[in-house]
Amino acid sequence: WLYDRYPNTAYVSVTAPLPGMGKTLTMDVCGALARNAKMLATVRMLAVVRAIEAHDGRLTLLIDEVEKLARRTHDDAASLMHGGYRKGSTHMVSAGKSNMEYRTYCPKMFASIGDVNAVLRSRSIVLTLPFGRPTRDFYAEEPIARGEASGLVTAFAAASEALDLPAYV
């Protein structure tokens, strides 16, 4: 809620050795508390940067199955993930004879089977889920949790607006 007041934001990367261990569930729970969370199964650079612009940079990207992108180090999606932790980071695209620049800075959370690549790891708080499967069906309790999260989100929004912290320039 306050990331935009700082020059950098740490990512959160959720990893586990196998599928079905709760990575997506963890992102769902965090997304319920995040500012304008968007869960993405695929990353198309232009669509993502346009979404960031449409929300004035105030959204949280939750990117599942990032291991599919982990081997890609020099394409647009990798650039979004690797560079978007710094305020002022942008992506430039050609638009006819001119260029358009889109910001890439916003909070991001990743989920992957196995470790994230070294660059993402260096920019992330890494949560490694223990071996095993959840023992409860947390999705059955989702409506209750979302209702409780809604109240917290309202409180977070009010508190972040009420804080008299200077923006980082």
Accessible surface in RSA format (square Angstrom, percent):
REM  Atomic radii and reference values for relative SASA: ProtOr
REM  Chains: A
REM  Algorithm: Lee & Richards
REM  Probe-radius: 1.40
REM  Slices: 20
REM RES _ NUM      All-atoms   Total-Side   Main-Chain    Non-polar    All polar
REM                ABS   REL    ABS   REL    ABS   REL    ABS   REL    ABS   REL
RES TRP A   1    71.25  28.6  39.67  19.2  31.58  74.1  40.12  21.4  31.13  50.5
RES LEU A   2    49.08  27.3  46.34  33.2   2.74   6.9  46.50  32.7   2.58   6.9
RES TYR A   3    24.09  11.2  14.58   8.3   9.51  24.7  18.38  13.8   5.71   7.0
RES ASP A   4    26.99  18.9  24.42  24.3   2.56   6.1  14.22  33.5  12.76  12.7
RES ARG A   5    47.06  19.8  42.84  21.8   4.22  10.0   6.58   9.0  40.48  24.5
RES TYR A   6   107.77  50.3 107.77  61.3   0.00   0.0  79.63  59.8  28.14  34.7
RES PRO A   7    46.65  34.0  44.33  40.4   2.31   8.4  44.33  36.6   2.31  14.4
RES ASN A   8    66.74  46.0  55.43  53.6  11.31  27.2  17.76  42.7  48.98  47.3
RES THR A   9    18.63  13.3  12.32  12.5   6.31  15.0   5.92   8.0  12.71  19.2
RES ALA A  10    60.18  55.3  35.09  54.2  25.09  57.1  39.74  56.0  20.45  54.2
RES TYR A  11     0.04   0.0   0.00   0.0   0.04   0.1   0.04   0.0   0.00   0.0
RES VAL A  12    42.98  28.3  42.98  38.9   0.00   0.0  42.98  37.3   0.00   0.0
RES SER A  13     0.00   0.0   0.00   0.0   0.00   0.0   0.00   0.0   0.00   0.0
RES VAL A  14     0.02   0.0   0.00   0.0   0.02   0.1   0.00   0.0   0.02   0.1
RES THR A  15     6.71   4.8   6.71   6.8   0.00   0.0   2.34   3.1   4.37   6.6
RES ALA A  16     1.72   1.6   0.00   0.0   1.72   3.9   1.70   2.4   0.02   0.1
RES PRO A  17    68.99  50.3  50.75  46.3  18.23  66.3  56.03  46.3  12.95  80.5
RES LEU A  18    77.86  43.4  77.86  55.7   0.00   0.0  77.86  54.7   0.00   0.0
RES PRO A  19    79.70  58.1  78.40  71.5   1.30   4.7  79.42  65.6   0.28   1.7
RES GLY A  20    46.37  57.2   0.00   N/A  46.37  57.2  32.41  89.0  13.96  31.3
RES MET A  21    12.39   6.4   2.87   1.9   9.53  22.7   2.61   2.2   9.78  13.0
RES GLY A  22    13.96  17.2   0.00   N/A  13.96  17.2  10.34  28.4   3.63   8.1
RES LYS A  23    17.86   8.7  16.32  10.0   1.54   3.7  10.69   9.6   7.18   7.6
RES THR A  24    54.22  38.6  52.21  52.9   2.01   4.8  37.83  50.8  16.39  24.8
RES LEU A  25    29.69  16.5  28.32  20.3   1.36   3.4  28.32  19.9   1.36   3.7
RES THR A  26    33.59  23.9  29.95  30.4   3.64   8.7  21.12  28.4  12.47  18.8
RES MET A  27     0.00   0.0   0.00   0.0   0.00   0.0   0.00   0.0   0.00   0.0
RES ASP A  28    32.82  23.0  28.96  28.8   3.86   9.1   9.60  22.6  23.22  23.2
RES VAL A  29    86.37  56.8  81.88  74.1   4.49  10.8  85.97  74.7   0.40   1.1
RES CYS A  30    48.97  37.0  44.57  49.7   4.40  10.3  12.98  32.9  35.99  38.8
RES GLY A  31    11.31  13.9   0.00   N/A  11.31  13.9   4.73  13.0   6.58  14.7
RES ALA A  32    22.89  21.0   9.47  14.6  13.41  30.5  14.57  20.5   8.31  22.0
RES LEU A  33    57.22  31.9  54.94  39.3   2.28   5.7  55.06  38.7   2.15   5.8
RES ALA A  34    24.70  22.7  11.72  18.1  12.98  29.5  18.36  25.9   6.34  16.8
RES ARG A  35    26.80  11.3  24.79  12.6   2.01   4.8  12.80  17.5  13.99   8.5
RES ASN A  36    70.59  48.7  53.81  52.0  16.77  40.4  11.12  26.8  59.47  57.5
RES ALA A  37    33.79  31.1   8.88  13.7  24.91  56.7   8.99  12.7  24.81  65.7
RES LYS A  38    79.92  39.0  76.95  47.2   2.97   7.1  37.94  34.2  41.98  44.7
RES MET A  39    79.27  41.1  49.39  32.7  29.88  71.1  49.36  42.0  29.91  39.6
RES LEU A  40    37.90  21.1  36.02  25.8   1.88   4.7  37.90  26.6   0.00   0.0
RES ALA A  41    79.62  73.2  62.00  95.7  17.62  40.1  62.70  88.3  16.91  44.8
RES THR A  42    87.48  62.2  76.05  77.1  11.43  27.2  56.75  76.2  30.73  46.5
RES VAL A  43     7.56   5.0   0.56   0.5   7.00  16.9   0.56   0.5   7.00  19.0
RES ARG A  44   159.27  66.9 155.70  79.4   3.57   8.5  62.10  84.9  97.17  58.9
RES MET A  45    14.40   7.5   8.77   5.8   5.64  13.4   8.77   7.5   5.64   7.5
RES LEU A  46    64.77  36.1  61.68  44.1   3.09   7.8  61.72  43.3   3.06   8.2
RES ALA A  47    63.53  58.4  49.20  75.9  14.33  32.6  55.78  78.5   7.75  20.5
RES VAL A  48     7.38   4.9   5.10   4.6   2.28   5.5   7.38   6.4   0.00   0.0
RES VAL A  49     0.00   0.0   0.00   0.0   0.00   0.0   0.00   0.0   0.00   0.0
RES ARG A  50   128.11  53.8 123.79  63.1   4.32  10.3  40.70  55.6  87.41  53.0
RES ALA A  51    31.99  29.4  25.75  39.7   6.24  14.2  31.39  44.2   0.60   1.6
RES ILE A  52     0.00   0.0   0.00   0.0   0.00   0.0   0.00   0.0   0.00   0.0
RES GLU A  53    59.56  34.2  46.80  35.4  12.76  30.4  19.27  37.3  40.30  32.9
RES ALA A  54    86.54  79.6  41.59  64.2  44.95 102.2  55.01  77.5  31.52  83.5
RES HIS A  55    58.60  32.0  47.43  33.0  11.17  28.6  37.19  38.3  21.41  24.9
RES ASP A  56    82.13  57.5  74.51  74.2   7.61  18.0  27.57  64.9  54.56  54.4
RES GLY A  57     2.78   3.4   0.00   N/A   2.78   3.4   2.78   7.6   0.00   0.0
RES ARG A  58   102.74  43.1 102.74  52.4   0.00   0.0  18.68  25.5  84.07  51.0
RES LEU A  59     0.79   0.4   0.00   0.0   0.79   2.0   0.25   0.2   0.54   1.4
RES THR A  60    15.16  10.8  15.16  15.4   0.00   0.0  10.82  14.5   4.34   6.6
RES LEU A  61     1.64   0.9   1.64   1.2   0.00   0.0   1.64   1.2   0.00   0.0
RES LEU A  62     5.64   3.1   5.64   4.0   0.00   0.0   5.64   4.0   0.00   0.0
RES ILE A  63     0.96   0.5   0.96   0.7   0.00   0.0   0.96   0.7   0.00   0.0
RES ASP A  64    23.46  16.4  21.38  21.3   2.08   4.9   4.36  10.3  19.10  19.0
RES GLU A  65    76.49  43.9  72.73  55.0   3.76   9.0  19.66  38.0  56.84  46.4
RES VAL A  66     0.74   0.5   0.61   0.6   0.13   0.3   0.74   0.6   0.00   0.0
RES GLU A  67    36.57  21.0  36.35  27.5   0.22   0.5  28.24  54.6   8.33   6.8
RES LYS A  68   121.19  59.1 111.75  68.6   9.44  22.5  73.96  66.6  47.24  50.3
RES LEU A  69    15.65   8.7  15.62  11.2   0.03   0.1  15.62  11.0   0.03   0.1
RES ALA A  70    18.97  17.4  14.01  21.6   4.95  11.3  14.26  20.1   4.70  12.5
RES ARG A  71   187.51  78.7 158.82  81.0  28.69  68.3  84.19 115.1 103.32  62.6
RES ARG A  72    97.78  41.1  91.58  46.7   6.20  14.8  47.56  65.0  50.23  30.4
RES THR A  73    68.92  49.0  55.28  56.0  13.64  32.5  41.99  56.4  26.93  40.7
RES HIS A  74   175.37  95.8 139.38  96.9  35.99  92.1 101.61 104.7  73.76  85.8
RES ASP A  75    46.71  32.7  38.11  37.9   8.60  20.3  41.39  97.4   5.32   5.3
RES ASP A  76    73.43  51.4  71.43  71.1   2.01   4.7  11.53  27.1  61.90  61.7
RES ALA A  77     3.73   3.4   2.22   3.4   1.51   3.4   2.22   3.1   1.51   4.0
RES ALA A  78     0.44   0.4   0.19   0.3   0.25   0.6   0.21   0.3   0.23   0.6
RES SER A  79    57.40  48.5  44.86  59.9  12.55  28.9  25.81  55.0  31.60  44.3
RES LEU A  80     0.02   0.0   0.00   0.0   0.02   0.1   0.02   0.0   0.00   0.0
RES MET A  81     0.27   0.1   0.27   0.2   0.00   0.0   0.27   0.2   0.00   0.0
RES HIS A  82    23.62  12.9  23.27  16.2   0.35   0.9  14.17  14.6   9.45  11.0
RES GLY A  83    27.03  33.3   0.00   N/A  27.03  33.3  26.49  72.7   0.53   1.2
RES GLY A  84     0.00   0.0   0.00   N/A   0.00   0.0   0.00   0.0   0.00   0.0
RES TYR A  85    37.79  17.6  37.79  21.5   0.00   0.0  19.30  14.5  18.49  22.8
RES ARG A  86   126.69  53.2 126.69  64.6   0.00   0.0  25.12  34.3 101.58  61.6
RES LYS A  87    81.00  39.5  58.79  36.1  22.21  52.9  50.91  45.8  30.10  32.1
RES GLY A  88    62.57  77.2   0.00   N/A  62.57  77.2  40.37 110.8  22.21  49.7
RES SER A  89    25.10  21.2  14.40  19.2  10.70  24.7  16.56  35.3   8.54  12.0
RES THR A  90    66.71  47.4  36.16  36.7  30.55  72.8  20.19  27.1  46.53  70.3
RES HIS A  91    24.89  13.6  22.33  15.5   2.56   6.6  13.49  13.9  11.40  13.3
RES MET A  92   107.99  55.9  84.49  55.9  23.50  55.9  65.52  55.7  42.47  56.3
RES VAL A  93    31.98  21.0  26.63  24.1   5.35  12.9  31.98  27.8   0.00   0.0
RES SER A  94    91.10  77.0  59.93  80.0  31.17  71.8  40.41  86.1  50.69  71.0
RES ALA A  95    39.87  36.7  23.53  36.3  16.34  37.2  32.41  45.6   7.47  19.8
RES GLY A  96    73.05  90.1   0.00   N/A  73.05  90.1  43.68 119.9  29.37  65.8
RES LYS A  97   220.79 107.7 175.11 107.4  45.68 108.8 127.62 114.9  93.17  99.2
RES SER A  98    68.71  58.1  60.77  81.1   7.94  18.3  46.72  99.5  21.99  30.8
RES ASN A  99    94.64  65.3  67.23  65.0  27.42  66.0   8.75  21.1  85.89  83.0
RES MET A 100    92.12  47.7  87.68  58.0   4.44  10.6  70.57  60.0  21.55  28.5
RES GLU A 101   102.77  59.0  73.51  55.6  29.26  69.7  20.65  39.9  82.12  67.0
RES TYR A 102    18.81   8.8  18.49  10.5   0.32   0.8  14.25  10.7   4.57   5.6
RES ARG A 103    80.36  33.7  78.85  40.2   1.51   3.6  25.39  34.7  54.97  33.3
RES THR A 104     4.37   3.1   4.37   4.4   0.00   0.0   2.62   3.5   1.74   2.6
RES TYR A 105    11.91   5.6  10.74   6.1   1.17   3.0  10.74   8.1   1.17   1.4
RES CYS A 106     0.00   0.0   0.00   0.0   0.00   0.0   0.00   0.0   0.00   0.0
RES PRO A 107    24.52  17.9  24.52  22.4   0.00   0.0  24.52  20.2   0.00   0.0
RES LYS A 108     4.12   2.0   0.00   0.0   4.12   9.8   0.38   0.3   3.73   4.0
RES MET A 109     9.56   5.0   9.56   6.3   0.00   0.0   4.77   4.1   4.80   6.4
RES PHE A 110     0.03   0.0   0.00   0.0   0.03   0.1   0.00   0.0   0.03   0.1
RES ALA A 111     0.13   0.1   0.00   0.0   0.13   0.3   0.13   0.2   0.00   0.0
RES SER A 112     0.48   0.4   0.04   0.1   0.44   1.0   0.48   1.0   0.00   0.0
RES ILE A 113    62.87  35.8  53.48  39.8   9.38  22.6  53.48  38.5   9.38  25.5
RES GLY A 114    29.99  37.0   0.00   N/A  29.99  37.0  29.99  82.3   0.00   0.0
RES ASP A 115    80.72  56.5  55.05  54.8  25.68  60.7  33.76  79.4  46.97  46.8
RES VAL A 116     7.20   4.7   0.20   0.2   7.00  16.9   0.45   0.4   6.75  18.3
RES ASN A 117    25.06  17.3  15.48  15.0   9.58  23.1  24.77  59.6   0.29   0.3
RES ALA A 118    81.96  75.4  67.49 104.1  14.47  32.9  71.15 100.2  10.80  28.6
RES VAL A 119    55.55  36.6  52.85  47.8   2.70   6.5  55.41  48.1   0.14   0.4
RES LEU A 120     0.77   0.4   0.77   0.5   0.00   0.0   0.77   0.5   0.00   0.0
RES ARG A 121   105.43  44.3  98.95  50.4   6.47  15.4  44.07  60.2  61.36  37.2
RES SER A 122    85.88  72.6  43.95  58.7  41.93  96.6  49.41 105.2  36.47  51.1
RES ARG A 123    62.50  26.2  52.18  26.6  10.32  24.6  15.18  20.7  47.32  28.7
RES SER A 124    20.87  17.6   0.00   0.0  20.87  48.1   1.17   2.5  19.70  27.6
RES ILE A 125   101.80  57.9  96.96  72.2   4.84  11.7 101.80  73.3   0.00   0.0
RES VAL A 126    38.23  25.2  11.46  10.4  26.76  64.5  11.46  10.0  26.76  72.6
RES LEU A 127    75.29  41.9  71.79  51.4   3.50   8.8  75.29  52.9   0.00   0.0
RES THR A 128    96.28  68.5  68.42  69.4  27.87  66.4  54.58  73.3  41.70  63.0
RES LEU A 129    32.84  18.3  30.83  22.1   2.02   5.1  30.83  21.6   2.02   5.4
RES PRO A 130   109.16  79.6  94.94  86.5  14.22  51.7 106.27  87.7   2.88  17.9
RES PHE A 131   156.65  78.4 127.18  78.8  29.47  76.7 127.18  77.1  29.47  84.3
RES GLY A 132    32.79  40.4   0.00   N/A  32.79  40.4  29.70  81.5   3.09   6.9
RES ARG A 133   158.63  66.6 137.98  70.3  20.65  49.2  62.18  85.0  96.45  58.5
RES PRO A 134    60.82  44.3  29.53  26.9  31.29 113.8  41.25  34.1  19.58 121.7
RES THR A 135   138.26  98.3  97.80  99.2  40.46  96.4  80.68 108.4  57.58  87.1
RES ARG A 136   134.20  56.3 120.32  61.3  13.88  33.1  56.09  76.7  78.10  47.3
RES ASP A 137    96.44  67.6  78.83  78.5  17.61  41.6  41.73  98.2  54.71  54.6
RES PHE A 138    79.91  40.0  72.42  44.9   7.48  19.5  72.42  43.9   7.48  21.4
RES TYR A 139   102.75  48.0  92.75  52.8   9.99  26.0  85.36  64.1  17.38  21.4
RES ALA A 140    74.05  68.1  38.98  60.2  35.06  79.8  51.60  72.7  22.44  59.5
RES GLU A 141    69.23  39.7  68.67  52.0   0.56   1.3  29.58  57.2  39.65  32.4
RES GLU A 142    57.89  33.2  55.54  42.0   2.35   5.6  21.36  41.3  36.53  29.8
RES PRO A 143    99.70  72.7  81.67  74.4  18.03  65.6  89.19  73.6  10.51  65.3
RES ILE A 144   119.63  68.1 111.18  82.8   8.46  20.4 118.25  85.2   1.39   3.8
RES ALA A 145    53.26  49.0  48.20  74.4   5.06  11.5  50.76  71.5   2.49   6.6
RES ARG A 146   111.65  46.9 106.12  54.1   5.53  13.2  51.77  70.8  59.87  36.3
RES GLY A 147    49.47  61.0   0.00   N/A  49.47  61.0  36.28  99.6  13.19  29.6
RES GLU A 148   117.96  67.7 105.73  80.0  12.23  29.1  47.75  92.4  70.21  57.3
RES ALA A 149     8.84   8.1   7.26  11.2   1.58   3.6   8.30  11.7   0.53   1.4
RES SER A 150    65.97  55.7  58.09  77.5   7.88  18.2  29.21  62.2  36.76  51.5
RES GLY A 151    43.84  54.1   0.00   N/A  43.84  54.1  36.27  99.5   7.57  16.9
RES LEU A 152    88.53  49.3  87.54  62.6   0.99   2.5  87.67  61.6   0.86   2.3
RES VAL A 153    38.12  25.1  38.12  34.5   0.00   0.0  38.12  33.1   0.00   0.0
RES THR A 154    92.10  65.5  86.99  88.2   5.11  12.2  68.23  91.6  23.87  36.1
RES ALA A 155    54.93  50.5  44.48  68.6  10.46  23.8  52.09  73.4   2.84   7.5
RES PHE A 156    75.97  38.0  73.06  45.3   2.90   7.6  74.78  45.3   1.19   3.4
RES ALA A 157    34.47  31.7  33.65  51.9   0.82   1.9  34.47  48.5   0.00   0.0
RES ALA A 158    62.95  57.9  50.49  77.9  12.47  28.4  59.65  84.0   3.31   8.8
RES ALA A 159    54.08  49.7  46.04  71.0   8.05  18.3  53.61  75.5   0.48   1.3
RES SER A 160     5.12   4.3   3.80   5.1   1.32   3.0   4.37   9.3   0.75   1.1
RES GLU A 161   127.16  73.0 104.14  78.8  23.02  54.8  44.84  86.7  82.32  67.2
RES ALA A 162    84.56  77.8  49.23  76.0  35.33  80.4  60.90  85.8  23.66  62.7
RES LEU A 163    81.37  45.3  73.24  52.4   8.14  20.5  75.84  53.3   5.53  14.9
RES ASP A 164   142.15  99.6 115.64 115.1  26.51  62.7  37.81  89.0 104.34 104.1
RES LEU A 165    73.03  40.7  61.95  44.3  11.08  27.9  62.29  43.7  10.74  28.9
RES PRO A 166   113.52  82.7  94.09  85.8  19.43  70.6 105.73  87.3   7.79  48.4
RES ALA A 167    64.23  59.1  47.65  73.5  16.58  37.7  47.65  67.1  16.58  43.9
RES TYR A 168   109.17  51.0  97.39  55.4  11.79  30.7  63.49  47.7  45.68  56.3
RES VAL A 169   167.29 110.1 118.93 107.7  48.36 116.5 140.57 122.1  26.71  72.5
END  Absolute sums over single chains surface
CHAIN  1 A     9608.2       7674.6       1933.6       5994.6       3613.6
END  Absolute sums over all chains
TOTAL          9608.2       7674.6       1933.6       5994.6       3613.6
